[in-house]
């Protein structure tokens, strides 16, 4: 059965990084009509980033100089809301925050309603990807036949979301018809507030990891020796600087390659003083398989905290899809990968396990890793969602 689906989340369609929400939209659009809503322009972004081309686009839509409704492909549209919402997270009073947040939601709902009318969307399903503030009241205003909350990160572990999210997210989970999560840890968290919460697993864009060529990217051509690599956001809120430093100093004949945008903590770290550590910055998502394919060992040296404990790292499936040996920090969610990933409890473990991973690597192990990762498709994850959606709609 075909449905009309609204998807809203924290990541807009024009994001520069990989996005679960976008992958889910693309998969759903194969058999349903999908409207992907960008987060509305807020006052602070308008003031601070007015010259950013992406913000300029949003300003033009708000000023009615451009249409906010863009067709991406058959059955899939992206919508830039034609409203400006206020930046309100600085408000300490929860009751005042609720008042202004409801007003923001009302503005956004009215804007979305225009797009729904233009596309003749009927009896919509609302899918909310972790947007616990700007989409908190959307189900109240848009009256979908089904409202879904998707938890793919423990967002209230982040100070910005924790401030009011510790109260609002549980309320939003509780009033949603269904909750989906990409790990059992997050599904268990959601079940505390809504019994209809399900672990639907994580998808991986498998096609882009098939038949990857063996040509080294230009910025790696000058490197000599084996490569220990990481792909993703290089942020101290998620990565342990000391572990990477320890690896680099112990494996001096290896090149440590970090691909991804870097935060201030890493920019100021001693890693920049080491000749065998290379920060390559952010790359196009489509180029990442080529970079990973050049790595001899892949790592994910997470800091263990409230954010990472339940986080399902997409990069692990990407590493495994290319058959790479992987050493990662042990967390509750990473136990899911324990048959295919070497799990470390401290920086000393990384040294031992990298050596072990190199020693034990074989064609048989590489094929087993690939087979495991290739089972984690967006098709499978979205089908899990549709099974629960159809069950509830029939009921």
C-alpha positions in Angstrom: 0.0 0.0 0.0 1.3 3.4 -1.0 1.4 6.2 1.6 2.1 9.9 1.7 4.9 10.5 4.2 6.3 13.7 5.7 9.9 13.4 7.0 11.4 16.1 9.2 14.6 16.0 11.2 17.7 17.9 12.3 19.6 17.4 9.0 18.4 19.3 6.0 18.5 17.8 2.5 21.5 20.0 1.6 23.6 18.6 4.5 27.2 17.8 3.6 27.4 14.7 5.7 25.8 11.3 5.6 22.2 11.2 6.9 20.0 8.3 8.0 17.0 10.5 7.4 17.9 11.1 3.7 18.6 7.4 3.1 15.3 6.5 4.7 13.5 9.1 2.5 15.1 7.7 -0.7 14.2 4.2 0.3 10.6 5.1 1.1 10.2 7.1 -2.1 10.5 3.8 -4.1 7.0 2.9 -3.2 5.5 6.0 -1.4 5.3 9.7 -2.0 7.7 11.5 0.4 8.0 15.2 1.4 11.3 15.9 3.1 11.1 19.0 5.3 14.3 21.1 6.0 14.4 22.6 9.4 13.1 26.2 9.2 15.4 29.2 9.2 16.0 30.4 12.7 16.9 33.9 13.9 20.4 33.1 15.1 21.4 31.4 11.8 20.0 34.4 9.9 22.2 36.8 11.9 25.4 34.7 12.1 25.5 33.1 8.7 23.7 35.5 6.5 26.3 35.2 3.7 26.3 31.4 3.6 24.7 30.3 0.3 22.5 27.8 2.1 21.2 30.5 4.4 20.7 32.8 1.4 18.5 30.2 -0.2 16.4 30.0 2.9 16.1 33.8 3.1 15.0 34.0 -0.5 12.3 31.4 0.2 11.1 33.3 3.3 11.0 36.5 1.2 9.0 34.7 -1.5 11.8 35.3 -4.0 12.1 31.5 -4.7 9.9 28.5 -4.4 10.7 26.3 -1.4 9.3 23.2 -3.0 11.8 21.3 -5.1 11.3 17.9 -6.8 14.3 15.6 -6.1 13.1 12.6 -8.1 9.9 10.7 -8.7 7.9 10.5 -5.5 10.3 12.7 -3.6 10.2 16.4 -2.8 12.3 18.6 -0.6 10.7 21.6 1.1 12.3 24.8 2.5 9.7 26.3 4.9 8.8 29.9 4.0 8.9 31.0 7.7 11.4 32.4 10.2 11.3 30.9 13.6 12.8 32.3 16.8 16.0 30.9 18.4 14.7 30.1 21.9 17.0 27.5 23.5 18.6 30.3 25.7 15.3 30.6 27.6 15.8 28.9 31.0 12.1 28.8 32.0 10.6 25.6 30.6 7.1 27.1 30.6 8.3 30.1 28.6 10.2 27.8 26.3 7.0 25.7 25.7 5.1 28.9 24.9 7.5 30.1 22.2 8.2 26.6 20.9 4.5 26.1 20.3 4.5 29.4 18.4 7.4 28.2 16.3 5.7 24.9 15.6 2.5 26.7 14.6 4.5 28.8 12.0 6.2 25.7 10.7 2.9 23.7 10.5 1.2 26.4 8.5 4.1 26.5 6.0 4.2 22.7 5.7 0.4 22.7 5.1 1.0 24.8 2.0 3.3 22.2 0.5 0.9 19.4 1.4 -1.9 21.2 -0.4 0.4 21.8 -3.4 1.2 18.1 -3.7 -2.3 17.0 -2.7 -0.9 14.8 0.1 -3.7 13.0 2.0 -3.8 11.0 5.2 -0.1 11.6 5.9 2.3 9.7 8.0 4.6 12.0 10.0 8.2 10.7 10.5 10.3 12.8 13.0 14.0 12.1 13.1 15.2 13.3 16.5 13.7 16.8 16.1 12.3 17.1 19.6 11.8 20.9 19.6 10.8 22.3 16.2 8.6 19.3 15.5 7.2 18.7 19.0 3.7 19.9 18.1 3.6 19.0 14.4 1.3 16.0 15.0 -1.1 18.2 16.9 -1.3 20.7 14.1 -1.0 18.5 11.0 -3.2 15.7 12.3 -1.3 12.8 10.6 -2.9 9.3 10.5 0.3 8.1 12.2 3.1 9.9 14.0 6.5 8.3 14.3 9.6 9.3 16.4 13.0 8.0 15.2 15.8 7.8 17.7 19.2 7.4 16.1 21.3 9.2 18.7 21.1 9.8 22.4 20.6 13.5 21.8 20.0 14.6 25.3 23.6 13.7 26.1 24.4 16.9 24.2 24.1 20.1 26.3 22.0 21.9 23.7 19.4 19.2 23.6 19.7 18.3 27.3 18.5 21.7 28.6 14.9 21.2 27.6 15.1 17.8 25.9 15.3 15.9 29.1 11.6 16.9 29.6 10.4 17.2 26.1 11.9 14.2 24.4 10.2 11.7 26.7 6.9 13.5 26.3 7.3 13.4 22.5 8.2 9.7 22.5 5.1 9.0 24.7 2.7 10.8 22.5 4.0 9.3 19.2 2.1 6.4 17.8 5.3 4.5 17.1 9.0 4.9 17.9 11.8 3.4 15.9 15.5 3.2 16.9 18.7 2.1 15.1 20.1 0.2 18.2 18.7 -1.9 21.0 20.1 0.6 23.5 18.0 3.4 22.1 14.9 1.2 21.6 15.1 0.3 25.3 15.3 4.0 26.2 12.2 4.7 24.1 10.3 1.8 25.6 10.5 3.5 29.0 8.0 6.0 27.6 6.2 4.2 24.7 5.7 0.4 24.6 5.4 0.6 20.8 9.1 1.1 20.4 11.2 -1.1 18.0 14.8 -1.6 17.0 14.8 -1.4 13.2 18.6 -1.6 12.8 20.8 0.5 10.8 21.1 0.8 7.0 24.1 1.2 4.9 24.3 2.6 1.4 25.7 -0.7 0.2 25.8 0.0 -3.6 28.5 2.7 -3.2 30.7 0.1 -1.4 30.6 -2.4 -4.2 33.3 -2.6 -6.9 35.3 0.3 -5.4 38.5 0.9 -7.4 41.9 0.5 -5.9 43.3 3.9 -7.0 44.6 5.9 -4.2 43.2 9.4 -3.7 45.7 12.1 -4.7 46.2 13.3 -1.1 47.3 9.9 0.0 49.7 9.1 -2.9 52.7 10.5 -1.0 52.2 8.3 2.0 54.5 5.3 2.5 53.7 2.3 4.6 50.4 0.8 5.9 47.5 3.1 6.8 45.4 3.1 10.0 42.3 5.1 9.0 39.2 6.8 10.4 36.3 8.4 8.6 33.8 10.6 10.3 33.5 13.8 12.4 36.8 14.4 14.2 35.3 15.7 17.4 36.4 15.3 21.0 32.8 14.8 22.1 32.9 11.5 20.3 36.6 10.6 19.7 39.4 10.0 22.2 42.4 12.1 21.3 44.7 10.2 23.7 43.9 6.8 22.1 44.8 8.2 18.6 47.9 9.8 20.0 48.9 6.5 21.7 48.4 4.6 18.4 50.4 7.1 16.4 53.3 6.9 18.8 53.3 3.2 19.1 52.9 2.5 15.4 55.5 5.0 14.1 55.9 3.0 10.8 52.1 3.4 10.1 50.3 6.4 8.7 47.3 7.6 10.7 44.7 9.1 8.4 41.7 11.0 9.7 39.0 11.9 7.1 36.4 14.4 8.3 35.7 17.8 9.7 37.9 18.6 12.7 36.9 20.5 15.9 38.9 23.0 18.0 40.1 20.3 20.5 41.7 18.2 17.7 43.1 21.3 16.0 45.0 22.2 19.2 46.1 18.6 19.9 49.6 17.2 19.8 48.5 15.0 16.9 49.4 17.9 14.5 53.0 17.6 15.7 53.4 14.0 14.5 54.7 13.3 11.0 52.7 10.1 10.7 49.3 11.7 11.5 47.3 13.3 8.6 44.1 15.3 8.8 42.4 15.3 5.4 39.3 17.3 6.3 35.8 16.8 5.0 35.3 14.9 1.8 32.3 14.3 -0.4 30.2 11.4 0.9 30.5 9.7 -2.5 34.4 9.7 -2.2 34.5 8.0 1.2 34.5 4.4 -0.1 37.7 5.1 -2.1 39.4 6.5 1.0 38.3 3.6 3.2 39.5 1.2 0.6 43.1 2.5 0.9 43.1 1.8 4.7 44.9 -1.3 6.0 43.2 -1.1 9.4 40.1 0.9 10.3 39.5 2.3 13.8 36.7 4.0 15.8 38.3 5.2 19.0 35.2 6.5 20.7 35.0 8.3 24.0 32.5 6.3 26.0 29.8 8.8 27.2 26.0 9.2 27.2 26.1 10.1 23.5 28.3 7.3 22.2 27.1 4.5 24.5 24.0 3.8 22.4 25.2 5.2 19.1 25.2 2.9 16.1 28.2 4.1 14.1 27.4 4.0 10.4 31.1 3.9 9.6 31.5 0.4 11.1 29.2 -1.1 8.4 31.1 1.0 5.8 34.4 -0.4 7.0 33.2 -3.9 7.1 31.4 -3.6 3.7 34.9 -3.2 2.2 36.2 -6.2 4.1 38.5 -4.1 6.3 39.7 -5.3 9.7 38.3 -3.0 12.4 39.4 -2.1 15.9 36.8 0.0 17.9 36.0 1.0 21.5 33.7 -1.4 23.3 30.2 0.0 24.0 26.8 -1.6 24.6 25.9 -1.1 20.9 29.3 -2.2 19.6 28.8 -5.6 21.2 26.4 -6.2 18.2 29.6 -6.3 16.0 31.7 -8.4 18.4 32.0 -11.4 15.9 33.5 -9.1 13.2 35.2 -6.2 15.1 38.0 -6.2 17.6 36.7 -4.4 20.7 39.1 -2.4 22.9 38.5 -1.3 26.5 41.5 1.1 26.6 44.4 2.6 24.6 46.6 -0.4 25.5 44.1 -2.7 24.0 44.2 -0.8 20.7 47.9 -1.5 20.4 47.4 -5.3 21.0 44.3 -5.6 18.8 45.7 -3.7 15.8 48.6 -6.2 15.8 46.2 -9.1 16.2 43.9 -7.8 13.5 46.8 -7.6 11.0 48.0 -11.1 12.0 44.6 -12.7 11.6 43.4 -10.9 8.5 42.5 -13.3 5.6 40.4 -13.5 2.5 37.9 -15.7 4.5 37.6 -13.0 7.2 37.2 -10.2 4.6 34.4 -12.1 2.9 32.6 -12.7 6.2 32.8 -9.0 7.1 31.3 -8.1 3.8 28.5 -10.6 4.1 27.6 -9.3 7.5 27.6 -5.6 6.5 25.7 -6.2 3.3 22.8 -7.5 5.4 22.4 -4.0 6.9 20.6 -2.4 4.0 18.2 0.5 4.1 15.7 -1.7 2.3 15.8 -4.1 5.3 15.6 -1.3 7.9 12.7 0.5 6.2 10.9 -2.8 5.7 11.1 -3.4 9.4 9.4 0.0 9.9 6.7 -0.7 7.3 5.8 -4.0 9.0 5.1 -2.2 12.3 3.4 0.7 10.5 1.0 -1.6 8.5 0.3 -3.6 11.7 -0.8 -0.5 13.6 -2.7 1.0 10.6 -4.7 -2.3 10.3 -5.4 -2.3 14.0 
